[in-house]
Amino acid sequence: MSGHSKWATIKRKKAVTDQKRGSLFTKLVKEITIAARMGGGDPTGNPRLRLAVDTARDNSMPMDNISRAIKKGTGELEGVTYDEITYEGYGPAGIALIIETATDNRNRTVADIRHIMSRNNGSLGESGSVSWMFHRKGTLDVPVSAAGEDRLMEVLLDAGLEDLNSDDENYFTVITDIKDLENVKKALEGAGIIYENAKIDLIPENYIELEADDASKVIKLIDALENNDDVQGVYSNMDISESAMSSLNE
């Protein structure tokens, strides 16, 4: 498995604007609510909820918002019921896309996704058309300033490390089985090694490398999808050539 592509490096560098922060909080509230509904409101016994709460805290969401989202999920407070729906399709240059959503209106969401795809040279596919290309894994990023490769291997081999990717000169990406993500986080914390962006990810078996023009089109499509409040995550098998990286970072 090849780990993360250079696209992950660009995504990491993209700043979260004030305008997008409200949308980010909306997505986090949905994830917390769904996680609490499915696995209960105690984060210690609900790994999905624990990860969602940690992510919300990392993004400075107030604890009152987190508590209300949990209570809506467990039914202690009245709230909207969200359905999780996954769409599959293709973007420019034949890039595979998986779009995960959480919605209270299926008809609205599919219409919005179809509209965004068609306006950006993409198309929806049948269920299973691209999902076979991806594996669901736990991932997190460790700054290279926090630990070297040998140190990370020493700390994480027994905690469930599957792969250590170093495509980004500033970060290592740690890849693990979902069930081992919490063990990996605890191992890093115990060793005093900082990390960022712990999450559940969909990683493709193989990447398609694109030059700047096609990569820009795919990025535009992914941005449009991620700006939709119902979209919780977008995953692709895009990689970006070395020659395209400098122009995309300008």
C-alpha positions in Angstrom: 0.0 0.0 0.0 1.5 3.3 -1.1 0.2 5.5 1.8 -0.7 9.1 1.2 -0.1 11.0 -2.0 1.3 14.5 -2.6 -2.4 15.6 -2.7 -2.4 15.0 1.1 0.4 17.4 1.4 -1.5 20.1 -0.4 -4.6 19.5 1.7 -2.7 19.8 4.9 -1.3 23.2 3.9 -4.7 24.6 3.0 -5.8 27.1 5.6 -9.2 26.8 7.2 -10.8 30.2 6.6 -13.3 31.8 9.0 -16.0 31.3 6.5 -15.4 27.5 6.4 -15.1 27.2 10.2 -18.9 27.3 10.6 -19.2 24.6 8.0 -16.5 22.6 9.7 -18.4 22.8 13.0 -21.6 21.7 11.3 -19.8 18.6 10.0 -18.3 17.8 13.4 -21.6 18.1 15.1 -23.1 15.7 12.7 -20.3 13.2 13.2 -20.6 13.5 17.0 -24.4 13.1 16.9 -24.2 10.0 14.6 -21.4 8.4 16.7 -23.4 8.9 19.9 -26.5 7.5 18.4 -24.8 4.4 17.1 -22.4 3.6 20.0 -23.7 5.5 23.1 -22.7 8.8 24.6 -19.7 7.7 26.6 -16.5 8.4 24.6 -14.4 5.9 26.7 -16.5 3.0 25.4 -17.2 4.4 21.9 -14.1 4.8 19.8 -15.8 6.6 17.0 -17.3 9.2 19.4 -13.9 9.6 21.2 -12.2 10.4 17.9 -15.0 12.8 16.9 -14.8 14.6 20.2 -11.0 14.8 20.0 -11.2 16.2 16.5 -13.8 18.8 17.7 -11.6 19.9 20.5 -8.6 20.1 18.2 -10.6 22.5 16.1 -11.6 24.6 19.1 -15.3 23.6 19.2 -16.8 24.8 22.6 -17.5 22.0 25.0 -21.2 23.1 25.3 -21.6 22.4 21.5 -20.0 19.0 21.9 -22.2 18.0 24.9 -25.4 19.1 23.1 -24.4 17.1 20.0 -23.8 14.0 22.2 -27.2 14.4 24.0 -29.0 14.8 20.6 -27.4 11.6 19.5 -28.4 9.7 22.6 -31.9 11.2 22.6 -31.6 13.2 25.7 -32.2 16.3 23.6 -34.5 16.6 20.6 -32.5 16.7 17.4 -32.4 15.9 13.7 -31.7 12.3 12.6 -29.0 12.0 10.1 -28.6 9.2 7.5 -25.1 8.3 6.3 -24.9 7.8 2.6 -21.9 7.1 0.5 -21.7 8.1 -3.2 -19.1 6.9 -5.7 -18.0 8.4 -9.0 -15.3 9.8 -11.2 -13.7 13.2 -11.6 -11.6 14.7 -14.3 -9.0 12.5 -15.9 -10.8 9.4 -14.6 -10.0 10.0 -10.9 -12.0 7.8 -8.6 -14.0 9.6 -5.9 -15.8 8.4 -2.8 -18.1 11.0 -1.2 -19.3 10.3 2.4 -22.4 12.3 3.5 -24.6 12.8 6.5 -28.0 14.2 5.7 -31.5 14.7 7.0 -32.8 14.9 3.4 -31.6 12.3 0.9 -33.3 13.9 -2.1 -31.6 17.2 -1.5 -28.2 15.7 -0.9 -28.1 13.5 -4.0 -29.4 16.4 -6.2 -26.6 18.7 -4.8 -23.9 16.1 -5.3 -25.0 15.3 -8.8 -25.1 19.1 -9.6 -21.6 19.7 -8.2 -20.2 16.7 -10.1 -21.8 17.7 -13.4 -20.6 21.3 -13.2 -17.0 20.1 -12.5 -16.5 17.4 -15.1 -17.4 14.6 -12.8 -20.1 11.9 -12.8 -21.7 9.7 -10.2 -21.3 5.9 -10.6 -23.0 2.8 -9.3 -22.5 1.6 -5.7 -19.3 -0.5 -5.7 -17.9 1.1 -8.9 -14.8 2.5 -7.1 -15.0 1.5 -3.5 -13.1 -1.7 -4.2 -10.0 0.4 -4.9 -9.9 1.8 -1.3 -9.1 0.5 2.2 -10.4 2.1 5.4 -7.5 2.9 7.7 -6.6 5.0 10.7 -4.1 7.8 10.0 -2.4 10.6 11.7 0.4 13.0 11.0 3.6 13.4 13.0 5.8 16.5 12.3 9.4 15.5 11.3 10.6 17.9 14.0 8.8 15.8 16.7 10.5 12.4 15.9 12.7 10.7 13.3 11.7 7.6 11.3 13.7 5.2 13.5 12.1 6.7 16.7 8.6 6.4 15.3 9.2 2.8 14.3 10.5 2.0 17.7 7.5 3.5 19.5 4.8 2.3 17.1 5.7 -1.2 15.9 4.0 -2.9 18.8 1.1 -0.4 18.8 -0.2 -1.4 15.4 1.8 0.5 12.9 1.1 -0.8 9.3 2.9 1.8 7.2 4.9 5.0 7.6 4.8 7.4 4.7 7.2 10.3 4.3 6.1 11.9 1.0 5.8 15.2 2.8 9.2 16.7 3.8 7.5 18.2 7.0 5.4 15.3 8.1 5.3 11.5 8.5 1.9 9.9 7.9 1.3 7.0 10.2 -1.1 4.4 8.8 -2.8 1.7 11.0 -5.8 -0.5 11.3 -8.8 1.4 12.5 -8.9 -0.7 15.7 -5.3 0.2 16.5 -5.6 4.0 16.0 -6.3 4.7 19.7 -3.3 2.5 20.7 -1.1 4.4 18.3 -2.3 7.8 19.7 -1.6 6.5 23.3 1.9 5.2 22.3 2.8 8.6 20.8 1.4 10.5 23.8 3.3 8.2 26.2 6.5 8.8 24.3 6.0 12.6 24.3 5.6 12.8 20.5 3.1 15.3 19.2 0.8 14.4 16.3 -2.0 16.0 14.3 -5.1 15.1 12.2 -5.9 11.7 13.7 -8.8 10.3 11.6 -10.4 7.5 9.8 -9.3 7.7 6.1 -9.9 5.9 2.9 -6.7 5.0 1.2 -6.5 3.8 -2.4 -4.5 0.7 -3.4 -2.9 2.7 -6.3 -2.8 6.4 -7.3 -3.1 8.1 -10.7 -0.5 10.8 -11.1 -1.7 14.0 -12.7 -0.1 17.1 -14.1 -1.1 20.6 -13.0 -4.0 21.2 -15.3 -5.9 18.0 -14.5 -4.9 18.2 -10.8 -6.3 21.7 -10.6 -9.7 20.5 -12.0 -9.9 17.6 -9.5 -9.0 19.9 -6.6 -11.7 22.4 -7.7 -14.2 19.5 -7.8 -13.2 18.2 -4.3 -13.3 21.8 -2.9 -16.9 22.2 -4.2 -18.0 18.9 -2.7 -16.3 19.6 0.7 -18.0 23.0 0.8 -21.4 21.3 0.9 -22.7 21.0 4.5 -23.9 17.4 3.9 -20.5 16.1 2.8 -18.4 14.7 5.6 -15.4 13.5 3.5 -14.1 13.2 0.0 -11.5 10.6 -0.9 -9.7 10.2 -4.2 -6.9 8.2 -5.8 -5.2 11.3 -7.2 -1.5 11.8 -6.9 0.3 14.9 -8.2 3.5 14.9 -10.2 6.6 16.6 -8.9 6.5 19.1 -11.8 2.9 20.1 -10.9 3.5 20.6 -7.2 5.3 23.9 -7.5 2.7 25.5 -9.7 -0.2 24.3 -7.5 1.5 25.7 -4.4 1.9 29.2 -5.9 
